[in-house]
Amino acid sequence: MNIKKILALEDFNTTFAKKLAADPKHLQRYEKLITDEFNKTGDISVFLEGLKVVAKAKGNIKGLAKNAKVTRKSIYNMLSKDSNPGIKSFLAIYKLLGGKVKFSFKKA
């Protein structure tokens, strides 16, 4: 089973989020894992599914939104099925979780 399918399992996410909430160091490692995975693959859907787990582990969207300086609505939109988050909201959350942003351009 690939990581996308595992992350999409709601019961797994809820149980795993509770374990992460009980161990802040484990939560930090998980946040690093999802940002590293996004850096490696560029697959935003994996990052957003991981973000759902982080949001559950941290206990509330309001606190996550406040720390990232985005609206709660933006986060709920990002976490909805088939979301297409705006770059500003995505980068705010990504940076909050320790992601490093680096842009490069290729000549066409």
PyMOL commands that set and color helices and strands:
alter all, ss='L'
color gray80, all
select helices_A, chain A and resi 3-7+10-22+24-41+44-58+61-68+72-79+87-96
alter helices_A, ss='H'
color red, helices_A
deselect
rebuild
show_as cartoon
